Every structure is written in C-alpha cells, then in structure tokens.
Amino acid sequence: MAGSWVGDWGLDAANRHRVVVILEWSGEEITGVVNPGPNAIPLSSSSVDPMKWSLHFVASGKDASGAAVSYDVEGTIDDLGTYNRTLAGTWKVNGQSGDFSITRQ
C-alpha cells in the first residue's frame, strides 16, 4: 500500500489529469498527500478493507490557483502480488464524479 502512486484521473475520457499520490502505512492507518510539493493536498481521512483490497480516502485543500478542492477517492487494488500494483476506481472532485487509475512506482 505504501509508496508513490502515479497515473491519471478525469471526469471523462477527454479530460484527464496526471496525479501523484504518496501513501504511508503505519500498520494502523494510511496517511499521505495528493500531488506532493508546495501545493500538496493532505489526506484528511482514509480506510482500507483488506477483505476486498479496497481503499477509500478523502483529501481537502487548495489547488495551484488557490481554489478550494476536495477529493473523495475509492478504489480497488489489482495485481496484488506485484510491486507495480494498480489502484483504480471512482474519483470525485468537488461533487463531480469520474474515474482514476494509478500504479505504484
């Protein structure tokens, strides 16, 4: 679960956005940031369902222009036995819903 995850998200196939998510696993909880750097958006909550290999997190902050942004992300891990596993599912931003796919690097 922990590591750098890189991929894209979008509200539709024509409007995709590159995303980097850094996740840390303490053994009890997941912490991390969306798009690390000076405008990083920290995870405000997260949960894992180990039976389904699913992850849910919420991140709220400001985007590069200073506008409020809130992400609500829910996905399932594929290729569990490989280092470069994939997490894919639903990516909601400010109430609009799209999809995402990120791969651990």
C-alpha positions as CSV (number, residue, x, y, z in Angstrom):
1,M,0.0,0.0,0.0
2,A,2.7,2.5,0.9
3,G,4.7,4.2,-1.8
4,S,4.4,6.6,-4.7
5,W,1.4,6.0,-7.0
6,V,1.3,7.7,-10.4
7,G,-1.5,7.8,-13.0
8,D,-4.4,9.9,-14.0
9,W,-8.0,10.8,-13.1
10,G,-10.7,12.6,-15.0
11,L,-14.4,13.4,-15.2
12,D,-14.5,11.8,-18.7
13,A,-12.1,10.3,-21.3
14,A,-11.3,13.7,-22.9
15,N,-10.4,15.5,-19.7
16,R,-7.6,13.6,-17.9
17,H,-5.3,14.9,-15.2
18,R,-2.0,13.5,-14.1
19,V,-1.9,12.7,-10.4
20,V,0.7,11.5,-8.0
21,V,-0.4,10.1,-4.6
22,I,2.1,9.4,-1.8
23,L,0.7,6.9,0.7
24,E,2.3,5.8,4.0
25,W,1.1,2.8,6.1
26,S,1.8,2.9,9.8
27,G,0.5,-0.6,10.4
28,E,-2.7,1.0,11.7
29,E,-3.6,3.9,9.4
30,I,-2.9,5.3,6.0
31,T,-1.7,8.9,5.7
32,G,-0.4,10.8,2.6
33,V,-0.8,13.5,0.1
34,V,-2.2,14.1,-3.4
35,N,0.3,15.8,-5.7
36,P,3.2,16.3,-3.4
37,G,5.1,19.6,-3.5
38,P,4.2,23.2,-2.4
39,N,0.5,22.7,-3.2
40,A,0.2,19.2,-1.8
41,I,-3.3,18.2,-0.6
42,P,-3.1,16.0,2.5
43,L,-5.4,13.1,3.1
44,S,-7.9,14.1,5.8
45,S,-9.3,10.6,6.3
46,S,-8.7,7.1,4.9
47,S,-9.8,3.5,5.3
48,V,-8.8,0.1,4.0
49,D,-11.0,-3.0,3.6
50,P,-8.4,-5.9,3.5
51,M,-11.1,-8.4,2.6
52,K,-11.9,-6.6,-0.7
53,W,-8.4,-5.0,-1.2
54,S,-10.1,-1.6,-1.4
55,L,-9.0,1.8,-0.3
56,H,-11.0,5.0,0.4
57,F,-9.6,8.4,1.2
58,V,-10.6,12.0,1.4
59,A,-8.3,14.9,0.7
60,S,-9.2,18.6,1.1
61,G,-7.1,21.7,0.4
62,K,-6.4,24.2,-2.3
63,D,-5.4,23.7,-5.9
64,A,-2.5,25.5,-7.6
65,S,-4.7,28.6,-8.2
66,G,-5.8,28.8,-4.5
67,A,-9.3,27.5,-5.1
68,A,-10.8,25.0,-2.6
69,V,-10.7,21.4,-3.8
70,S,-12.0,18.2,-2.2
71,Y,-11.2,14.7,-3.4
72,D,-13.2,11.6,-2.4
73,V,-11.5,8.6,-3.8
74,E,-12.5,4.9,-3.7
75,G,-10.6,2.1,-5.5
76,T,-9.7,-1.5,-5.6
77,I,-6.1,-2.8,-5.8
78,D,-5.3,-5.1,-8.7
79,D,-2.2,-7.2,-9.3
80,L,-1.8,-7.6,-5.6
81,G,1.2,-9.9,-5.9
82,T,3.3,-7.5,-7.9
83,Y,5.3,-4.5,-6.8
84,N,3.8,-2.2,-9.5
85,R,0.2,-3.0,-8.5
86,T,-2.7,-0.8,-9.7
87,L,-5.4,1.1,-7.7
88,A,-8.4,2.1,-9.8
89,G,-11.9,3.2,-9.2
90,T,-14.0,6.4,-8.6
91,W,-12.5,9.8,-8.2
92,K,-14.9,12.6,-7.0
93,V,-13.8,16.2,-7.1
94,N,-15.9,19.0,-5.6
95,G,-19.1,16.8,-6.1
96,Q,-18.4,15.7,-9.7
97,S,-17.6,12.0,-10.3
98,G,-15.1,10.5,-12.7
99,D,-12.6,7.6,-12.6
100,F,-8.9,7.1,-11.9
101,S,-6.1,4.6,-12.3
102,I,-2.8,4.9,-10.5
103,T,0.2,2.5,-10.4
104,R,2.7,2.1,-7.6
105,Q,6.2,3.1,-8.6
